[in-house]
Amino acid sequence: MKSHTVVVGLGNPILADDGIGIAVARALEPRLAGTGVAVAESAWGGMRFLDLLTGFDRAVLVDAIQWRHGPIGTVYCLTPEEAIPTVRAVGYHDVSLGLALQLGARLGIPLPKSIVVFAVEVDDTTTVREGLSPAVAAAVPEVIQEIEDLLAEWGVVEGTRLTRG
């Protein structure tokens, strides 16, 4: 049976804080095992990650953002339209996450009806190194909890089904 919900962590785990989405996906995968929620990760930006969303009714995306509105490690819950300034918008990624979703919908790509983006304020996305900065790493449990709460709200998983901690 195909899952109706997918969680996708976006980023590059060897570009410092840009790996936040991948770190969250990797931490969530064992926690969501057996729930029917698919978990995926992608280092691709622009339009290339949209294939991971096709055929799902609901999607949760996790990415790095550089808004400078809050301290490093601040977690934002965004609509796809609000996600336009994600880190995926620079250089070789071509278009931002929000714009890719908008273009995909206009092109008729069968995207989920419900998409929520969790973005974490980051600092360094250009230094080649594995591992998140301490402030960004400290946000991982908060993002996990927010996603688990959203999945329970959607009725995809029971809140008590997930292992806390």
N, C-alpha and C positions, 0 to 999 in steps of 0.2 A: 504494500500500500504506500503510495506516494504521500509525503508530508505536504501539508498545506501551508506550513510556515517555515521560513528560513532565516537564520541569523548569519550575516556575512561580515566578517572582520576585514577591513581594508587597510592597506599600508605596506610598508617595506620594513621587515624586521632588522635589516642591517643599516637603516638610516635613522638611528637614534629614536626619538619620540614618534616618528612616523609609523613605528611598529605597534602603536597602541591598539589598533583594531585587530591585528593578528594575535596579540597577547590576550585580548579578551576572548576571541574565538577559541583559542587553544585552552583557556581556562574553563570556558563554558561547555566545550564538547563532552567531557566526561560527566558533567553535572546534568546535561540534558539527554544523556544516553537512555534509550528506552521510552522517551516521552513522545517520539514521533516528530520532534522539531529537528530539521536539518541544520547543520552548522557547516559553514564554508569560509574559506579565506581567499583573498585575492590581493596580489601585489599590482594588479592592473588598474589603472585609472581610466578616465575618459569613458568612452562608450564600451570598452572591452569587458567590463565586469557585468554588464546587463544580462548576459546569458545565464549567469548564476541566479537571476531573479525570475526568469520566465517559467510559467507554469505554477507559481505559488500564489496563494491568496493574500498572504501577509509576509512582510519582510521587515527585519530589523537590521540596520546597517550601523557599523561602528567605525569611526574615522577620527583622524586628527584634524584640529582646526586652529587657525591663528587669527582670532578676532581682536585680541588685546583688550577685551572688555572685562576680563576677570583674571585672577591669578592663574599661573600655570597649574594644571590639574583640575581646573573647573570643568564640570560635566554639564553639557547642554543637551536637552531633548528637543529636537528640531523636526519640523516638517521638511519634506524634500525641497520646497521653495526656499526655506530659510537656510538650507545647507549649501547654498551656492558658494560661500567663501571657504569651503573646506580646503585643506592643504593639497588635495588632489588636483587643485586648479592651476598649479604652477608648472612651468617648463614642459617636460616630456609627457605629462599627463593629459595635455591638450585641453580638456574641458573639466569643469568642476563636477562633483558628484550630483549636485542639484540640477545643473544644466544637462548632464547626461541623462538623468531621469526624465526631464522635460522633453528632450529631443527623442528619447526612446518612445515615450507616449505618443508624440506627434507622428513618429514613423510607424506606429501601429504594433510595436513590440508588446507582447502580452505580459505586461508588468503587474505586480500585485496591486490590489485595490487599496490596501493599507500598507503604508511604508513609514517607518519611524527611524530617525537618524539620531544616534547618540554620538556626540562629538566631544572630544576632550581637548581643552586648551593646551597647546604644546609650545615649546620654545625652539628646540633644535630638531630640524628635519633634514639637515644636509650633511651632518657629520657621519662618516661611515664608521659605525660601531654597532654592535649588538647590544641590546638592553635599553630600557627606558630610563629617563632621569628619575630621581627619587620622587619628585612631586607628581609626575605622570604615572609612575608605577603605583603610587598610593591611591590613584583614582580607579584602578582596575576593580577592586571589590565593590565600589559604589556603582560602577557601570554594570557589573554583573547583577547586583541587587536590583537596579532599575529595570534591566531586561527581564529578570525573573518575575518581577512584579507586573510588568506589562504583559508577559505571556500568561500569567495567572488572570489578569484582567480580561484578556482576550478569550479566556476559557480554554487555552491550548494546553496548559498544565495546571495542576492543582498546586497552590502555594505550599502545601505540606509535602508534596511529592519531591520537591527539590531539597537537596542536602545543603544545609546552611553551614557557613564557616569556611 
